[in-house]
């Protein structure tokens, strides 16, 4: 038997609908894994008509035959994870039998969230747009070799967490009020209590577990969080997240060999959105952008912040496909464009007065963009479509143009929020 790893990535700036697709294709896999990020992720799934937002637990959790793994590359807030587990268990989901946590994943402490908030506030008008979940400071501690890992909960966690907190307080005098704030003291207690509760769940070296699963011929789906253009190396730096959201993150975040990766699925929307700060060449800061936001319900699943909206940016998408080796694409939220008479797609940038389809060092270098305009499909209700041929010619033309430009097949089209509103 030969096991395999497929990878599912948000191809742009996140919020593409990864949760829905993972939930939809989970029956094809034995194991679903998260390999990076933390509770800054917000993967929305509609299951039996109920909306669920998952932050740390992989989106395969609603399939009772699927094991869900939180890999070593994830940073875990134990308070949030226990809360998420309890919410699911209250719905009758058997989390304990279907969740495995890496003992090498790093823990987010309350002090990390405070540092995150202070770092963001210190930037003034140059704010990154952090979710303030403590993600960046936790990865900083990981890289500086000061972090605390899940496996440490079985040792003297109280001392380790206290020592790390004291270290941060010593370095950053502006955090002196941390020890005096009753809420922060309470959070520290909740942190210890949550870690104690985690001991009731399966915590192992998931690197061995996953590689053994491959030897046994099992299939694994690696579920990305955020989007590839938020990658700390290849994204629109510095307006990025603190982890590798691209395909390379699978290798370091799970300990799986690159030779085992088969399909790389890229998820993107029929238009572009972004949360937080940073350049956005096709942004529609007008009535059209607001219409996209309202039609697409573009508000952050984690923060509730309104997302910035604009037309589809093919140079960005092409770049993402290149660096990830994307083998197939899934087009999401095509139904959101139902009521638009005219629809545009960005095909090129103008940089230094020259036309290019390459992403520059800094997206702020883009002086203008070239658009190709398409006729809309006149309020056609595509949400009831089951086959590509059910779509009008205008709608088909829009999809075929994207496919031809990128030279990568679009294997799935989402035409509504429900898990079954897809065309394959």
C-alpha positions in Angstrom: 0.0 0.0 0.0 1.1 3.5 -0.8 0.1 6.4 1.4 -0.1 10.0 0.1 -0.4 13.6 1.2 -2.6 16.1 -0.5 -2.3 19.8 0.4 -5.1 22.4 0.5 -4.0 26.0 0.5 -5.7 29.4 0.5 -4.1 30.8 -2.7 -4.4 34.5 -1.9 -4.8 36.4 1.4 -7.0 33.9 3.2 -10.7 33.7 3.8 -11.2 31.7 0.6 -13.5 29.1 2.0 -11.0 26.4 3.0 -13.2 25.1 5.8 -16.1 24.2 3.5 -13.8 22.4 1.0 -12.0 20.4 3.7 -15.3 19.4 5.2 -16.6 18.5 1.7 -13.6 16.3 0.7 -12.8 14.8 4.1 -14.5 11.5 3.2 -11.6 10.9 0.8 -9.0 11.0 3.6 -8.1 9.1 6.7 -6.4 12.0 8.4 -6.7 15.8 8.2 -3.9 18.0 9.6 -3.3 21.6 10.5 0.4 22.5 10.0 0.8 26.2 10.8 -0.9 29.2 12.3 -3.1 29.2 15.4 -6.4 30.6 16.6 -6.0 33.5 14.2 -7.5 31.1 11.6 -11.3 31.1 11.2 -12.6 28.2 9.0 -16.3 28.4 8.6 -18.3 25.2 8.0 -22.1 24.8 7.6 -23.0 21.4 8.9 -26.6 20.3 9.0 -27.6 23.9 8.6 -25.6 25.1 11.6 -22.7 27.5 11.1 -19.4 26.5 12.8 -16.2 28.4 12.9 -13.1 26.4 13.7 -9.9 28.1 14.8 -7.5 25.4 15.9 -9.2 22.1 15.2 -8.9 20.7 11.6 -12.0 21.0 9.5 -12.4 17.2 9.2 -13.7 17.0 12.8 -17.3 16.6 11.7 -16.5 13.3 9.9 -16.5 10.6 12.6 -14.2 8.3 10.4 -11.5 10.9 10.2 -8.6 11.5 12.5 -7.7 15.2 13.0 -4.1 16.2 13.8 -2.8 19.5 15.1 0.8 19.5 13.9 4.0 20.7 15.4 4.0 23.9 13.3 0.8 25.2 14.9 0.9 27.5 17.9 -1.8 26.6 20.4 -3.7 28.7 22.9 -4.8 26.1 25.3 -7.6 28.3 26.6 -9.1 28.7 23.1 -8.5 25.0 22.2 -10.3 23.7 25.3 -13.2 26.2 24.6 -13.4 25.0 21.0 -13.4 21.3 22.1 -16.1 21.9 24.6 -18.3 23.6 22.1 -18.0 20.7 19.7 -18.5 18.1 22.4 -21.7 19.9 23.5 -22.9 19.3 19.9 -22.2 15.6 20.3 -18.9 15.5 18.3 -16.5 12.9 19.6 -13.5 15.1 19.8 -11.5 12.9 22.2 -11.5 9.9 19.8 -10.7 11.9 16.7 -8.2 14.5 17.8 -4.4 14.1 18.1 -2.1 17.0 19.3 1.6 17.2 18.6 3.7 17.4 21.7 6.1 19.6 19.8 3.6 22.4 19.0 4.3 25.6 20.9 2.0 27.1 23.5 0.6 30.7 23.5 0.8 32.2 26.9 -1.3 35.2 28.1 1.8 37.4 28.0 2.1 36.7 24.3 -1.3 38.3 23.7 -0.3 41.4 25.7 3.0 41.7 23.7 1.0 41.3 20.5 -1.3 44.1 21.4 1.5 46.4 22.5 3.5 45.7 19.3 0.5 46.5 17.2 -0.3 49.7 19.0 3.3 50.9 18.8 3.1 50.9 15.0 0.5 53.7 14.9 -0.8 54.2 11.4 1.5 51.4 10.1 -0.4 48.6 11.9 -0.1 45.2 10.4 -3.7 44.2 11.2 -2.9 41.5 13.7 -5.7 39.4 15.2 -4.0 40.1 18.6 -4.1 36.3 19.4 -0.4 36.2 20.4 0.6 34.3 17.3 3.7 36.5 16.3 5.2 36.7 19.8 4.8 32.9 20.3 6.6 32.2 17.0 9.3 34.7 18.1 9.9 32.8 21.3 10.0 29.6 19.3 12.7 31.0 17.0 14.6 32.5 19.9 14.5 29.1 21.6 12.6 30.3 24.6 9.2 28.8 23.8 7.1 26.3 25.8 5.8 23.3 24.0 2.7 21.1 24.5 4.9 18.3 25.8 6.0 20.6 28.7 2.5 20.4 30.3 3.6 17.0 31.7 6.6 18.7 33.5 6.8 21.7 35.7 4.6 23.9 33.6 3.9 26.4 36.3 7.6 27.2 36.8 8.4 27.3 33.0 5.5 29.6 32.2 6.3 31.8 35.1 9.9 32.1 34.1 9.1 32.9 30.5 6.6 35.6 31.7 9.2 37.1 34.0 11.7 37.1 31.1 9.3 39.1 29.0 8.5 41.5 31.8 12.2 42.1 32.4 12.9 42.8 28.8 9.8 45.0 28.3 9.3 47.4 31.2 6.1 48.7 29.6 4.4 45.4 30.6 4.9 46.0 34.3 1.2 46.3 34.8 0.7 42.8 33.6 1.3 41.3 37.1 -1.0 43.9 38.7 -4.0 43.4 36.4 -6.5 41.0 38.0 -7.7 39.9 34.5 -4.2 39.0 33.5 -3.7 37.0 36.7 -7.0 35.2 36.0 -5.8 34.5 32.4 -2.6 32.9 33.8 -4.7 30.7 36.0 -7.0 29.8 33.2 -3.9 28.9 31.1 -2.7 26.4 33.7 -6.2 24.9 34.1 -6.6 24.5 30.3 -3.3 22.8 30.0 -4.4 20.3 32.7 -7.5 19.6 30.8 -5.5 19.0 27.6 -3.8 16.0 29.4 -7.1 14.1 28.8 -6.6 14.2 25.1 -4.1 12.3 22.9 -0.8 14.1 22.8 2.0 12.3 20.9 4.9 12.9 18.6 2.7 13.3 15.5 5.7 13.1 13.2 6.0 9.4 13.9 2.3 9.0 13.9 1.8 10.5 10.4 4.8 8.8 8.8 3.6 5.4 10.1 0.2 6.2 8.7 1.8 6.7 5.3 3.5 3.3 5.6 0.1 1.8 6.3 -1.2 3.3 3.0 -3.4 6.0 4.6 -4.3 9.2 2.9 -3.5 12.6 4.6 -4.9 16.0 3.8 -2.8 19.0 5.0 -5.2 22.0 5.7 -3.6 25.4 5.4 -4.6 28.4 7.5 -4.6 32.0 6.3 -3.5 32.4 2.7 -0.3 31.9 0.7 0.2 35.7 0.2 0.4 36.0 3.9 3.4 33.7 4.1 6.2 35.3 6.1 8.8 34.7 3.3 6.7 34.9 0.1 3.8 37.1 1.1 3.3 40.8 0.9 5.9 41.5 3.7 5.6 43.0 6.3 1.8 42.7 6.1 1.9 39.0 6.6 1.4 36.4 9.2 4.2 34.8 11.3 4.3 31.3 9.7 4.9 29.6 6.4 1.4 29.3 4.8 2.8 27.9 1.6 3.4 24.3 0.7 6.8 24.3 2.4 5.0 24.7 5.7 3.6 21.2 5.3 7.1 19.7 5.4 8.3 21.7 8.5 4.9 21.9 10.2 4.2 18.1 10.1 7.5 16.4 9.5 6.4 14.8 6.3 8.7 14.2 3.4 8.2 16.4 0.3 8.3 13.2 -1.9 5.0 12.1 -0.4 3.1 15.2 -1.5 0.7 14.4 -4.4 -2.0 17.0 -5.2 -1.6 20.7 -4.2 -5.1 22.3 -4.2 -5.4 26.1 -4.4 -8.6 27.7 -3.1 -9.5 31.2 -4.4 -12.6 33.4 -4.6 -14.2 34.8 -7.7 -13.0 38.2 -6.4 -10.3 39.3 -4.0 -10.4 40.2 -0.3 -7.9 41.2 2.3 -8.1 41.7 6.1 -5.9 44.3 7.8 -3.3 46.6 6.3 -1.1 46.2 3.2 -1.2 47.0 -0.5 -4.1 45.8 -2.6 -3.9 46.7 -6.3 -7.5 45.8 -7.3 -9.2 47.1 -4.1 -12.6 48.7 -4.7 -12.9 51.4 -2.1 -16.3 52.5 -3.3 -19.9 51.4 -3.6 -18.9 48.5 -5.8 -16.5 47.2 -3.1 -19.2 47.6 -0.4 -21.6 45.6 -2.6 -19.1 42.8 -2.9 -18.6 42.9 0.9 -22.4 42.7 1.6 -23.1 40.1 -1.0 -20.2 38.0 0.1 -20.7 38.5 3.8 -17.1 39.5 4.0 -16.5 40.0 7.7 -13.7 38.2 9.5 -14.7 34.8 11.1 -12.1 35.4 13.8 -12.3 39.2 14.4 -15.5 40.3 12.8 -13.6 43.0 10.9 -15.0 44.0 7.5 -12.8 42.6 4.7 -11.4 44.9 2.0 -12.8 43.8 -1.4 -11.7 44.1 -5.0 -11.7 42.4 -8.4 -9.9 39.1 -9.0 -6.1 39.6 -9.3 -4.6 37.0 -11.7 -1.0 38.1 -11.4 -1.1 37.4 -7.7 -2.9 34.1 -8.2 -0.4 33.1 -10.9 2.5 33.8 -8.5 0.9 31.7 -5.8 0.3 28.8 -8.2 4.0 29.0 -9.2 5.6 29.0 -5.7 3.3 26.2 -4.4 3.2 24.0 -7.5 -0.6 24.1 -7.4 -2.0 21.2 -9.5 -5.7 22.1 -9.3 -7.8 25.0 -8.4 -11.1 25.4 -6.5 -13.1 28.5 -7.3 -15.3 29.8 -4.4 -18.2 32.2 -4.1 -19.0 32.4 -7.8 -22.6 33.1 -6.8 -21.6 36.4 -5.1 -21.1 37.9 -8.6 -24.7 37.1 -9.6 -26.0 40.6 -9.5 -23.1 42.4 -11.3 -23.8 43.7 -14.8 -20.0 44.1 -15.5 -17.2 42.1 -13.9 -13.5 42.8 -14.1 -10.4 40.7 -13.8 -6.9 42.1 -13.4 -4.5 40.6 -16.0 -1.4 42.8 -15.7 0.3 45.5 -13.6 1.9 48.7 -14.6 5.2 49.0 -12.8 7.8 51.7 -13.8 5.6 52.5 -16.7 5.9 49.0 -18.1 3.3 46.2 -18.4 4.1 43.1 -16.4 2.3 40.0 -15.0 5.0 39.5 -12.3 4.5 40.5 -8.7 7.0 43.2 -7.8 9.2 43.3 -4.6 6.6 45.7 -3.1 3.0 45.7 -4.3 3.1 49.5 -3.6 5.2 49.7 -6.8 2.1 48.9 -8.8 1.1 52.2 -10.5 -2.0 50.9 -12.2 -3.6 47.7 -13.4 -4.9 46.3 -16.7 -8.4 44.9 -16.5 -10.4 42.6 -18.8 -14.1 43.3 -18.5 -16.8 40.6 -18.7 -20.5 40.7 -19.1 -22.3 39.5 -16.0 -24.9 36.7 -15.9 -27.9 39.0 -15.3 -29.0 37.8 -11.8 -29.0 34.2 -12.9 -29.5 32.0 -9.8 -26.4 29.8 -10.2 -26.8 28.5 -6.6 -29.0 25.7 -7.9 -26.6 24.6 -10.6 -25.2 21.1 -10.4 -23.1 21.0 -13.5 -20.8 23.4 -15.3 -23.1 23.3 -18.4 -26.0 24.5 -16.2 -24.2 27.9 -16.0 -24.9 30.6 -18.6 -22.4 31.3 -21.4 -21.2 34.5 -19.7 -20.6 32.7 -16.4 -18.7 29.8 -18.2 -16.7 32.3 -20.1 -15.5 34.0 -16.9 -14.4 30.6 -15.4 -12.7 29.4 -18.7 -10.7 32.7 -19.0 -9.2 32.2 -15.5 -8.4 28.6 -16.2 -6.7 29.4 -19.5 -4.7 32.3 -18.0 -3.3 30.2 -15.2 -3.1 27.0 -17.3 -4.3 25.0 -14.3 -7.6 23.1 -14.2 -10.5 24.4 -12.0 -11.8 21.1 -10.5 -14.5 22.5 -8.2 -16.7 25.6 -8.2 -18.6 26.6 -5.1 -22.0 28.3 -5.9 -23.3 28.7 -2.3 -22.4 28.4 1.3 -23.8 24.9 1.9 -21.3 22.0 1.7 -23.3 20.5 -1.2 -23.6 23.6 -3.3 -20.6 22.7 -5.5 -20.0 21.9 -9.1 -17.3 19.2 -9.8 
